[in-house]
């Protein structure tokens, strides 16, 4: 079986937040809850990078490990989902998740915040596939329709990818190889240009510069 995963390429993400908007619209996510968000480090500084972050559907999910009522479960495709009928909104998963994926749908004390909400990889929930009840609680079930999460499909730069982990790993490997070859090519071109520098310029032009 496929192991569904997300991959976000920080070299391609342009912080357009298209993935965030697509997720909210497709799944009718409640106001105040973001199943996906874009995180930027070194904002406005050299080395700035952005990443689209959501539930990473961990193989050994910490949210499931700490849940006192065992409302989390993993599908055959490796997607980590939770049952809102069992969830008591205790918030343990919120504190256990390193990505901040599970969220409360409302502010206030623990007793009033309601059931937890999180990214479902557009795989719905335990209700019948594409039923009105499933959509009301969990949003769209695109996987049942043979589709991938809309956040990844709508990404204009293909920074955010979703699908089988083995396929994503191969895409990542090819991108790294191509980037390495591109950097090497630019380095060789720069070195040759230095060697061919006009003699009228001041200073030395050697292959070591």
C-alpha positions as MATLAB code, in Angstrom:
seq = 'XXXXXXXXXXXXXXXXXXXXXXXXXXXXXXXXXXXXXXXXXXXXXXXXXXXXXXXXXXXXXXXXXXXXXXXXXXXXXXXXXXXXXXXXXXXXXXXXXXXXXXXXXXXXXXXXXXXXXXXXXXXXXXXXXXXXXXXXXXXXXXXXXXXXXXXXXXXXXXXXXXXXXXXXXXXXXXXXXXXXXXXXXXXXXXXXXXXXXXXXXXXXXXXXX';
ca = [
       0.000    0.000    0.000;
       1.041    3.596   -0.578;
       2.273    5.637    2.391;
       0.796    9.086    1.916;
       3.055   11.978    2.907;
       3.534   15.703    2.354;
       6.762   17.306    1.174;
       7.414   21.050    1.012;
      10.418   22.350   -0.920;
      11.718   25.467    0.848;
      13.646   26.425   -2.281;
      10.398   26.758   -4.231;
       7.874   28.071   -1.683;
       7.070   31.741   -2.373;
       4.798   32.300    0.655;
       1.721   32.944   -1.506;
      -0.549   31.145    1.024;
      -2.516   29.590   -1.835;
      -2.344   26.217   -0.061;
      -3.802   27.726    3.129;
      -6.722   29.303    1.264;
      -7.391   26.162   -0.794;
      -7.537   24.026    2.345;
      -9.968   26.350    4.118;
     -12.277   26.591    1.102;
     -12.229   22.901    0.196;
     -12.837   21.631    3.715;
     -14.915   24.531    5.041;
     -12.555   24.839    7.994;
     -14.044   26.835   10.919;
     -12.939   30.432   11.380;
      -9.859   30.619   13.625;
      -8.577   27.162   12.634;
      -5.848   26.655   10.034;
      -5.217   23.048    9.109;
      -2.307   24.345    7.028;
      -0.135   27.420    7.495;
       2.984   28.916    5.935;
       5.914   29.498    8.293;
       8.708   31.902    7.300;
      12.123   32.072    8.960;
      14.562   34.985    8.645;
      11.757   37.102    7.222;
      13.218   39.933    5.141;
      16.789   38.818    5.823;
      19.384   36.938    3.754;
      18.584   33.235    3.773;
      14.818   33.742    4.116;
      12.880   30.510    3.649;
       9.200   29.579    3.811;
       7.559   26.233    4.487;
       3.962   25.094    4.205;
       3.208   23.106    7.366;
       0.303   20.847    8.330;
      -0.141   17.442    9.932;
       2.749   15.328    8.646;
       0.848   12.052    9.187;
       3.704   10.544   11.146;
       4.433    6.833   10.995;
       4.602    6.832   14.807;
       2.268    9.717   15.571;
       2.852   11.356   18.979;
      -0.730   12.657   19.001;
      -2.020    9.085   18.943;
       0.465    8.039   21.629;
      -0.815   10.557   24.189;
      -4.555   10.459   23.420;
      -6.306    9.097   26.531;
      -9.378    7.911   24.588;
      -7.583    6.495   21.502;
      -9.520    8.613   19.026;
      -6.602    8.695   16.560;
      -6.142    5.960   13.998;
      -3.992    5.356   10.907;
      -5.517    4.286    7.605;
      -4.065    1.675    5.248;
      -2.560    4.566    3.253;
      -0.686    5.843    6.309;
      -2.988    8.841    6.881;
      -3.444    9.774   10.549;
      -7.086   10.623   11.283;
      -9.152   11.060   14.410;
     -12.726   10.294   15.398;
     -14.524   13.414   16.630;
     -17.277   11.286   18.173;
     -14.692    9.839   20.558;
     -12.530   12.961   21.035;
     -13.049   14.740   24.386;
     -11.090   17.877   23.487;
      -8.533   17.413   26.259;
      -5.754   19.003   24.187;
      -3.032   16.420   24.897;
      -2.466   15.969   21.152;
      -2.078   19.728   20.752;
       0.878   19.752   23.134;
       2.402   16.492   21.847;
       2.452   17.394   18.136;
       5.755   19.082   17.089;
       3.972   20.699   14.126;
       1.036   22.180   16.049;
      -1.393   20.318   13.775;
      -4.300   19.520   16.146;
      -6.156   22.715   17.036;
      -9.093   23.790   19.145;
     -11.957   25.213   17.062;
     -12.817   27.814   19.728;
     -11.228   29.936   22.461;
     -11.944   29.645   26.151;
     -11.515   27.041   28.869;
     -10.838   23.415   27.994;
     -14.437   22.420   28.642;
     -15.712   24.915   26.061;
     -13.183   24.579   23.228;
     -14.876   21.612   21.576;
     -13.445   18.695   19.597;
      -9.961   18.931   18.137;
      -9.559   19.636   14.425;
      -6.620   18.743   12.162;
      -5.507   18.120    8.591;
      -7.035   14.925    7.203;
      -4.937   14.716    4.005;
      -8.331   15.299    2.382;
      -9.263   11.756    3.437;
     -12.385   12.564    5.433;
     -13.138   10.605    8.576;
     -14.712    7.372    9.854;
     -18.172    8.156    8.401;
     -19.294    6.849    5.008;
     -17.110    8.207    2.198;
     -18.306   11.526    0.783;
     -21.414   11.510    2.946;
     -22.907   14.788    4.194;
     -22.040   13.845    7.782;
     -18.409   13.136    6.887;
     -18.073   16.461    5.084;
     -19.671   18.366    7.958;
     -17.221   16.953   10.505;
     -14.022   16.466    8.492;
     -14.318   18.224    5.144;
     -13.753   16.756    1.690;
     -12.691   13.170    1.049;
     -10.673   13.638   -2.141;
      -8.719   10.411   -1.659;
     -11.943    8.422   -2.037;
     -12.360   10.153   -5.415;
      -8.843    9.229   -6.503;
      -7.554   12.777   -5.989;
      -4.748   14.260   -3.902;
      -5.155   17.048   -1.308;
      -6.115   20.320   -2.977;
      -3.414   22.283   -1.133;
      -0.745   20.363   -3.059;
      -2.594   20.313   -6.376;
      -3.048   24.090   -6.359;
       0.584   24.956   -5.511;
       1.786   27.072   -8.447;
       5.498   26.400   -7.926;
       5.095   22.717   -7.010;
       6.811   23.444   -3.722;
       4.125   21.494   -1.861;
       3.733   17.896   -2.993;
       1.508   15.112   -1.690;
       1.370   11.414   -2.469;
       3.208    8.146   -2.002;
       6.325    8.623    0.114;
       8.469    6.623   -2.315;
       7.419    8.821   -5.249;
       8.027   12.018   -3.287;
      11.433   10.730   -2.206;
      12.404   10.166   -5.840;
      11.242   13.672   -6.824;
      13.248   15.154   -3.966;
      16.347   13.164   -4.973;
      16.142   14.375   -8.582;
      15.693   17.992   -7.498;
      18.754   17.838   -5.263;
      20.839   16.298   -8.053;
      19.680   18.952  -10.534;
      20.459   21.759   -8.105;
      23.913   20.366   -7.461;
      24.581   20.096  -11.188;
      23.321   23.651  -11.709;
      25.601   25.055   -8.993;
      28.573   23.130  -10.402;
      27.828   24.402  -13.909;
      27.683   28.013  -12.734;
      30.960   27.562  -10.888;
      32.727   26.231  -13.992;
      31.319   29.060  -16.149;
      32.507   31.652  -13.630;
      35.980   30.117  -13.498;
      36.288   30.092  -17.309;
      35.092   33.701  -17.508;
      37.769   34.675  -14.990;
      40.446   32.967  -17.037;
      39.302   34.851  -20.150;
      39.162   38.280  -18.460;
      40.392   41.162  -20.676;
      44.083   41.981  -20.170;
      43.326   45.680  -19.692;
      41.624   45.086  -16.348;
      43.594   45.779  -13.205;
      44.586   42.891  -10.996;
      45.364   39.278  -11.787;
      42.982   36.894  -13.461;
      43.902   33.349  -12.555;
      42.019   30.130  -12.049;
      42.513   30.474   -8.299;
      40.481   33.707   -8.030;
];
